[in-house]
């Protein structure tokens, strides 16, 4: 099965506004006030609390990553993912099965 993700655009790794740099990152569990039990992308240079959670559009993210079952481009060229909550369940199952690493490689929406 293939899932898609959406992030904010690259803005020099600025907290809350930018996607994270390309690279290999470990994943770990995270609990906070807004997201009680989620997955954190760890060891991101100069960043913290980069979380996976359901969302559909980049504007709904503060530097985090949202999974989706499919993707599209809205008018104005803004990418989005579809069925994020369904994809989120799959990501959690994958993570709980023992996978703990992630490679980030950015691709612009077609």
N, C-alpha and C positions, 0 to 999 in steps of 0.2 A: 504494500500500500504506500502511496506517496501522499505526503501532506505538504502544504505550502505555509509560509510564514510572511508576516508583514511587520515592518519596523518603521521608525521615522527615518528620514533621509540622513545621509552622512553630513554632519556639521562639526567636523573636527573633534569628535568624541565628547561634545559638550553634554554635561549632566542634564538629564530630563528632556533634551531636545534632539539628540543624535542617536543613530544606531551605533552599535559597538564595532570596534575594528575587526577586520577579518582575522581569523586565527583559530586555534584549537583551545577549548576551554573545558574544565571539569564542571560537572553539574552537582548540585547538592540540594537538600531540602531546605526550605525557608518558611518561616512563619512570622507574620507581622500583624499589625492592626487591621490593615485592609485585606490582605490575602493571607488567610490563616494557615493554609497548607499548600504550598506551591513549590516550584522548582526555580532555583537561582542559578544563573550563569556566573560562575565564580572566577576570580583572578583576572578580571577585566582591568587593564591598566587605567588608573585614575577614576575608577567607577565602582559603585557598589549597588546592591539590590537591583540587579538586572534580572527581571523575573519573566518567566513564561506564564501567561494567563490569557483567558479568552478576551478577545476584542476583534473588531472587524476592520477598523480604519486606523491609520497612523495617528490621527489626532486623539484617539482614545488611549494612546500609550505615552508614558513618560520615560522613554528610553528603554522600554521593555520589548518583548517579542510575543506576538500572538500567532498561534497556529490556525490553519483553516483546511477545510476539505477540498477547496477549490479557490481560484482567485479570479479577479476581474479588474478592470480599470474603469473608474467613474468618469463622468464628463469632467473635463479639466485635467485629465491625465493622472488622477490620484489612484494608486493601487489599493485594493482591499482584498481580504480573504472572506470566504463564505463558510457558514456552519462552524464557527469557531468553537462553540461549546462541544460539539461532537468530536472535533479534532482534539480538543483539550483532553477529553476522556481517553483517547488513544495515546496521547503523549504521556499521561499519567500511568497508564498500563505499561507502556514501554519503559518508563523510568523505574517503576516498581519492580519490573522484571530483572533489573540489575544493570541496565545500561547507564553509564555515568559520564559520557564524554560527548562533546559537540564540536563540530567544525562549522565555522561561520564563513560563508563565501557570498558576497553580495552580488546580486544580479538586478538590474533595473527591470521594471515591468515592461513587457513588450508593447 
